[in-house]
Amino acid sequence: MKNSKLFQIALAALTLSATASDSSAQLANASAATLGQGGNSVATARGFAAVASNPAGLGMGGTSGFSLAVAPVRIRTGLDPVTFSNIKDFEGRLVPADVKEDWLNLIAADGSQSGTGGVRLSILSLSAGRVGFQISTLAAGRMTLSPGVAEAILYGNAGRTGEPTDVDITGSSASAYAITTGALSIGLPITSSRDIEMAVGATVTASIGHGVAVAQGSTGTLQSDPLRADINFPMLLTTEDDVGNAGSGFGLNVGFSIRQDRMSVSGTIDNVVNTFAWDETKVSFREGTAVLEEGNNASNFDEQPYANAPASLKEALAEQTFVRVSALGAAYDVTPRFRVMGEVRNRLDGGIDLGPKFHAGAGLEWRAVDAISIRAGGAKITDGTQLGGGFSIVAGPVHLSAAAARRMGDLDDSTLVQFTLSFGGN
């Protein structure tokens, strides 16, 4: 079989990948083409896109001499199980009681109402020959509201029946962070035989954490008679004087790529080493307590030493780092204008959650005419699915790319949108 060597190497790579564990979590992917393909780009990324997807792509054929992306931004928003779409249906008018009841039943069945938001900005992303460089900033947050808090928001102190009632607001949590990462990549071509093209690559990263917030273990009640709110929401926050430089660390990502005729197989292991951690001396504990009642309001959100925080909060902060991620993908050029690709990706447990833990998907790219490429892709992700699509318009060296994707599942319902203006790549 002509591709036997390729498949033997791929099998060995899959075995290695399974023992390790979304693309490089701390690097924003500067390529809208990647999102349009459903996130299945480890075997196809070239130029500046290879820095975040697979540095070995810089050592493969098809890499342009120079490519540059101009401040591409990826935005993610989501609400679950009550979604933005549900809320928009009642924009500008009162929500009927039966709809509120349906929403609250959904939240109770799910255990909470969650909201997520994030922005990934590639401040600079470029490649020159076999070398790539990128600076990107990630800012994201998640809020989880207990069914009791959701009930208070939907009904106020009138209660579900119209009669004042006590509401238990225990069980909410929140987290947020902002991190900037600089990355330097190199791809090295390897000649194994006349008919097989091979390359390996590595990316060294340096990250600075600008700020972090972790809040969990909330307790409290909203009392109806007499009217009283008793809230306890302990949290860890970056101290006011240290916002901008609250954590740091270095990392190493590695990758390989092999191509024979129309078939390519590639793999990566991100965060083979990663030392990023938040500096405990720059994080303060706040009790987050408040008692609100007529004639007697008191609260305590003052900064306290980190050492005063409960062990559960300290453990939650320690988990806000980057863990190992492995990926294996393949691509096949059906015709010179039509390509299909697939990818399997897995992240170890814990760590900063920037995407699904598991991803198994496929995508396609069709160059309809020389100036227009159309993409689509999907994936089975952790407890859900992802579907997306996009396009590029090419005018000489200038590429204008756009893509959107929808994630749906038990963990998250969210929408992702990205635009990239680039020179020499997508």
Residue pairs with C-beta under 8 A, 6 or more apart in sequence:
1 7
2 260
2 261
3 260
3 261
3 263
5 193
5 196
5 260
6 196
6 258
6 260
6 263
6 265
7 265
9 258
9 265
10 258
10 265
10 328
10 330
13 256
13 265
13 267
13 328
14 267
14 328
16 267
16 269
16 326
17 267
17 269
17 326
17 327
17 328
17 344
17 346
18 326
18 346
20 269
20 272
20 324
20 325
20 326
20 348
21 323
21 324
21 325
21 326
21 346
21 347
21 348
22 39
22 325
22 345
22 347
22 354
22 355
22 356
22 357
22 359
23 29
23 34
23 39
23 41
23 42
23 52
23 53
23 268
23 270
23 325
23 327
23 345
23 355
24 52
24 53
24 183
24 203
24 205
24 253
24 268
24 270
24 271
24 325
25 270
25 271
25 322
25 323
25 325
25 347
25 351
25 352
25 354
25 355
26 138
26 179
26 181
26 205
26 207
26 251
26 274
26 276
26 322
26 352
27 51
27 52
27 134
27 136
27 181
27 183
27 203
27 205
28 52
28 72
28 74
28 120
28 121
28 122
28 136
28 137
28 138
29 35
29 41
29 49
29 52
29 53
29 74
29 120
29 122
30 48
30 49
30 51
30 52
30 69
30 72
30 122
30 125
30 134
30 136
30 420
30 422
31 41
31 45
31 48
31 49
31 52
31 53
31 69
31 72
31 401
31 420
31 425
31 426
32 72
32 390
32 392
32 401
32 402
32 403
32 418
32 419
32 420
32 426
33 41
33 49
33 365
33 373
33 375
33 390
33 392
33 401
33 403
33 420
33 426
34 41
34 45
34 49
34 53
34 403
35 74
35 388
35 390
35 403
35 404
35 405
35 416
35 418
36 363
36 375
36 376
36 377
36 388
36 389
36 390
36 391
36 401
36 402
36 403
36 405
37 44
37 341
37 363
37 364
37 365
37 375
37 376
37 377
37 388
37 390
38 361
38 362
38 363
38 376
38 377
38 378
38 379
38 386
38 387
38 388
38 405
39 343
39 345
39 359
39 361
39 363
39 377
39 379
39 386
39 388
39 405
40 329
40 341
40 342
40 343
40 361
40 362
40 363
40 377
40 379
41 49
41 53
41 54
41 329
41 341
41 343
41 363
42 53
42 54
42 255
42 266
42 267
42 268
42 327
42 328
42 329
42 343
42 345
43 54
43 257
43 264
43 265
43 266
43 329
43 330
43 331
43 341
43 343
44 57
44 264
44 329
44 331
44 339
44 341
44 365
45 52
45 53
45 54
45 57
46 57
46 58
46 60
46 62
46 63
46 64
46 67
46 425
47 57
47 58
47 63
47 64
47 67
47 127
47 132
47 424
47 425
48 67
48 68
48 69
48 125
48 126
48 127
48 132
48 134
48 422
48 425
49 57
49 425
49 426
50 56
50 57
50 58
50 63
50 127
50 132
50 185
50 187
50 201
51 58
51 125
51 127
51 132
51 133
51 134
51 183
51 185
51 203
52 134
52 136
52 183
53 268
54 201
54 255
54 257
54 266
54 267
54 268
54 327
55 132
55 185
55 186
55 187
55 201
55 202
55 203
55 253
55 254
55 255
55 268
56 187
56 199
56 200
56 201
56 255
56 256
56 257
56 266
56 268
57 63
57 187
57 199
57 201
57 255
57 257
57 266
58 127
58 129
58 130
58 131
58 132
58 185
58 186
58 187
58 199
58 201
59 130
59 186
59 187
59 188
59 189
59 190
59 199
59 200
59 201
59 257
60 187
60 189
60 197
60 199
60 257
60 259
61 197
61 259
63 127
63 129
63 130
63 187
64 127
64 424
64 425
65 128
65 129
65 424
66 126
66 127
66 128
66 129
66 423
66 424
67 126
67 127
67 422
67 423
67 424
67 425
68 125
68 126
68 127
68 422
68 423
68 424
68 425
69 122
69 125
69 126
69 420
69 421
69 422
69 425
70 420
70 421
70 422
70 423
71 121
71 122
71 123
72 121
72 122
72 125
72 418
72 419
72 420
72 421
72 422
73 119
73 120
73 121
73 122
73 418
73 419
74 119
74 120
74 416
74 417
74 418
75 118
75 119
75 120
75 416
75 417
75 418
76 116
76 117
76 118
76 119
76 120
76 140
76 414
76 415
76 416
77 84
77 116
77 117
77 118
77 414
77 415
78 84
78 114
78 115
78 116
78 117
78 407
78 412
78 413
78 414
78 415
79 87
79 113
79 114
79 115
79 116
79 413
80 110
80 113
80 114
80 411
80 412
80 413
80 414
81 106
81 107
81 109
81 110
81 113
81 413
82 103
82 106
82 107
82 113
83 413
84 415
86 103
90 99
95 103
95 154
100 154
100 155
100 160
101 160
103 150
103 154
104 147
104 150
104 151
104 154
104 160
107 113
107 145
107 147
107 150
108 147
110 410
111 147
112 144
112 145
112 146
112 147
112 150
112 171
112 172
113 144
113 145
113 147
113 149
113 150
114 142
114 143
114 144
114 145
114 412
115 142
115 143
115 145
116 140
116 141
116 142
116 412
116 414
117 140
117 141
118 138
118 139
118 140
118 141
118 354
119 137
119 138
119 139
119 140
120 136
120 137
120 138
121 136
121 137
121 138
122 134
122 135
122 136
123 135
123 136
123 137
123 180
124 133
124 134
124 135
125 132
125 133
125 134
125 135
125 136
126 132
126 133
126 134
127 133
127 185
127 425
130 186
130 187
130 188
130 189
131 184
131 185
131 186
132 183
132 184
132 185
132 186
132 187
132 203
133 182
133 183
133 184
133 185
134 181
134 182
134 183
134 185
135 180
135 181
135 182
135 183
136 180
136 181
136 183
137 178
137 179
137 180
137 181
138 177
138 178
138 179
138 180
138 181
138 354
139 176
139 177
139 178
139 179
140 176
140 177
140 354
141 174
141 175
141 176
141 177
141 213
142 174
142 175
142 176
142 353
143 172
143 173
143 174
144 172
144 173
144 174
145 153
145 172
146 168
146 169
146 170
146 171
146 172
146 218
147 171
148 167
148 168
148 169
148 170
148 171
148 222
149 169
149 172
151 160
151 167
152 167
152 169
152 222
157 164
157 165
157 167
157 222
157 224
157 227
158 164
159 165
159 167
159 224
164 224
164 225
165 224
166 221
166 222
166 223
166 224
167 221
167 222
168 220
168 221
169 218
169 219
169 220
169 221
169 222
169 231
170 218
170 219
170 220
171 218
172 218
172 233
173 215
173 216
173 217
173 218
174 213
174 214
174 215
174 216
174 235
175 212
175 213
175 214
175 215
175 316
175 320
176 211
176 212
176 213
177 209
177 211
177 212
177 213
177 320
177 352
178 209
178 210
178 211
178 212
179 207
179 208
179 209
179 210
179 247
179 276
180 207
180 208
180 210
181 205
181 206
181 207
181 208
182 205
182 206
182 207
183 203
183 204
183 205
183 206
184 203
184 204
185 201
185 202
185 203
185 204
186 201
186 202
187 199
187 200
187 201
188 199
188 200
188 201
189 197
189 198
189 199
190 198
190 199
190 200
191 198
192 198
195 260
195 261
196 258
196 259
196 260
197 258
197 259
197 260
198 256
198 257
198 258
198 259
199 256
199 257
200 254
200 255
200 256
200 257
201 254
201 255
201 256
201 257
202 252
202 253
202 254
202 255
203 252
203 253
203 254
203 255
204 250
204 251
204 252
205 250
205 251
205 252
205 253
205 274
206 248
206 249
206 250
206 251
207 247
207 248
207 249
207 250
207 251
207 276
207 322
208 245
208 247
208 248
209 245
209 246
209 247
209 248
209 276
209 278
209 279
210 238
210 243
210 244
210 245
210 246
211 237
211 238
211 243
211 244
211 246
212 236
212 237
212 238
212 246
212 247
212 278
212 283
212 317
212 320
213 235
213 236
213 237
213 238
214 235
214 236
214 313
214 316
214 317
214 320
215 233
215 234
215 235
215 236
215 288
216 234
216 312
216 313
216 316
217 233
217 234
217 310
217 312
217 313
218 231
218 232
218 233
218 234
219 232
220 229
220 230
220 231
220 232
220 233
221 229
221 230
222 228
222 229
223 229
223 230
226 293
226 294
227 293
227 294
228 291
228 292
228 293
229 290
229 291
229 292
229 293
230 290
230 291
231 288
231 289
231 290
231 291
231 292
232 287
232 288
232 289
233 288
233 289
234 285
234 286
234 287
234 288
234 309
234 310
234 313
235 285
235 286
235 288
235 313
236 283
236 284
236 285
236 286
236 306
236 309
236 313
236 314
236 316
236 317
237 283
237 284
237 286
237 303
238 246
238 282
238 283
238 284
239 246
239 282
239 283
239 284
239 303
240 303
242 279
242 282
245 282
246 278
246 279
246 282
246 283
247 276
247 277
247 278
247 279
247 282
248 276
248 277
248 279
249 274
249 275
249 276
249 277
249 321
249 322
250 273
250 274
250 275
250 276
251 270
251 271
251 273
251 274
251 275
251 276
251 322
252 271
252 272
252 273
252 274
253 268
253 269
253 270
253 271
253 272
254 268
254 269
254 272
255 266
255 267
255 268
255 269
256 266
256 267
256 268
257 264
257 265
257 266
258 264
258 265
258 266
259 265
262 332
262 333
262 334
263 330
263 331
263 332
264 330
264 331
264 332
265 328
265 329
265 330
266 328
266 329
266 330
266 331
267 326
267 327
267 328
267 329
268 325
268 326
268 327
269 324
269 325
269 326
270 324
270 325
270 326
270 327
271 322
271 323
271 324
271 325
272 324
274 321
274 322
274 323
274 324
276 321
276 322
277 318
277 321
278 317
278 320
278 321
280 306
280 317
281 306
283 306
283 317
284 303
284 304
284 305
284 306
285 303
285 304
285 305
285 306
285 307
285 308
285 309
285 313
286 300
286 301
286 302
286 303
286 304
287 300
287 301
287 302
287 304
288 300
288 301
289 299
289 300
290 297
290 298
290 299
290 300
291 297
291 298
291 299
306 314
319 350
319 351
320 351
320 352
321 351
321 352
322 351
322 352
323 347
323 348
323 349
323 350
323 351
324 347
324 348
325 345
325 346
325 347
325 348
326 345
326 346
327 343
327 344
327 345
327 346
328 343
328 344
328 345
329 341
329 342
329 343
329 344
330 341
330 342
330 343
331 339
331 340
331 341
331 342
332 339
332 340
332 341
333 339
334 340
337 366
337 367
337 368
338 364
338 365
338 366
338 367
339 364
339 365
339 366
340 362
340 363
340 364
341 362
341 363
341 364
341 365
341 377
342 360
342 361
342 362
342 363
343 359
343 360
343 361
343 362
343 379
344 359
344 360
345 358
345 359
345 360
346 357
346 358
346 359
347 355
347 357
347 358
349 357
356 381
356 382
356 384
356 386
356 407
356 409
356 411
357 382
358 380
358 381
358 382
359 379
359 380
359 381
359 382
359 386
360 379
360 380
360 381
361 377
361 378
361 379
361 380
361 381
361 386
362 377
362 378
362 379
363 375
363 376
363 377
363 378
364 375
364 376
364 377
365 373
365 374
365 375
366 373
366 374
366 375
367 373
368 374
370 394
371 393
371 394
371 395
372 391
372 392
372 393
372 394
373 391
373 392
373 394
373 426
374 389
374 390
374 391
375 389
375 390
375 391
375 392
375 403
376 388
376 389
376 390
377 387
377 388
377 389
378 385
378 386
378 387
378 388
379 385
379 386
381 407
381 409
382 409
382 411
383 409
383 410
383 411
384 407
384 408
384 409
384 410
384 411
384 412
385 407
385 408
385 409
386 405
386 406
386 407
386 408
387 405
387 406
387 408
388 403
388 404
388 405
388 406
388 416
389 403
389 404
389 405
390 401
390 402
390 403
390 404
390 418
391 401
391 402
391 403
392 399
392 400
392 401
392 426
393 399
393 400
393 401
397 423
397 424
398 421
398 422
398 423
399 420
399 421
399 422
399 423
399 424
399 425
399 426
400 419
400 420
400 421
401 419
401 420
401 421
401 422
401 426
402 418
402 419
402 420
403 417
403 418
404 415
404 416
404 417
404 418
405 415
405 416
406 414
406 415
406 416
407 413
407 414
407 415
407 416
420 426
